[in-house]
């Protein structure tokens, strides 16, 4: 970690300690302590994200996009599932049709899970060679 980052973190920890020591009212203390706590968390996240080489970060970004795509698919399937349940409950589609839709949704979920598991299995092999 750079010296400037260490100084910033030490100042934030000092501010946090000062807030906890001086402020008497619990709600005000907690409210004020959240600010340096969030700044410290931001430094921690930025520090862990900043470690590693540029090639590794590029590969992580590619994996992130794959995961985002899978999350978007998952959200779409969840919406479709809830819509199917609502339509069946309100007797707008027959039970058989709802079962067919949920079976297809389940198959899609299994495919997404398989893709994610495959990506996780491939990821350690790629990072160990980098």
Secondary structure, DSSP 8 states (H G I E B T S, - for coil): --HHHHHHHHHHHHHHHHHHHH--SHHHHHHHHHHHHHHHHHHHHHHHHH-S-HHHHHHHHHHHHHHHHHHHHHHHHHHHHHHHHHHHHTTSS-HHHHHHHHHHHHHHHHHHHHHHHHHHHHHHHHHHH-
